[in-house]
């Protein structure tokens, strides 16, 4: 009933007005319903079919679940259609999530024999992916003007994060070496014997520990 209510509330001019007025709420509703009420049962259904295929669950045992699966299929179809309608009306949407919803909906429509509607949804999802690819490609061609490009899915964010950590580590090493050079210069000016490398490292470690413990400063600005 909830799925049908949401689905029919988006029909016609009043539906467009309702979507514009409550767009944020509807998008949160989509993610909440998918995460809590749709994705976990879908995973369980897929697991059940795998168990049947591997003969870990007998056909007789599977038949006992058939009425429940049929009921769930109808409910999921209505809800996925409502979510797909909301995401389709949204100008900026996660294309992966949109395609995931449409693909899952197509599976249920195929089970119900609605092959034409399923094919249309698959074509729509495919066009969305191509549109997103073309958009990302155009951004890549204008990368010098795009300050947000490193945050897109076209970049390897793992490598970027690793590079940033390496830069930080190198920066901290330079600070450590600079502190040791300053102390070595002061010892030389005071006429003291220079420290060995291990002794200098230990002295700097004690300096950092004292700064962290008593000055609440780990010297990693």
Secondary structure, DSSP 8 states (H G I E B T S, - for coil): -HHHHHHHHTSHHHHHHHHHHSHHHHHHHHHHHIIIIIHHHHHHHHHHHHHHHTTSS-HHHHHHHHHHHHHHHHHHHHHHHHHHHHHHH-SS--HHHHHHHHHHHHHHHHHTT-HHHHHHHHHHHHHHHHHHHHHHHHHHHTGGG-TTGGGSTTS-HHHHHHHHHHHHHHHHHHHHHHHHHHHHHHHHHTT-----HHHHHHHHHHHHHHHHHHHS--S--
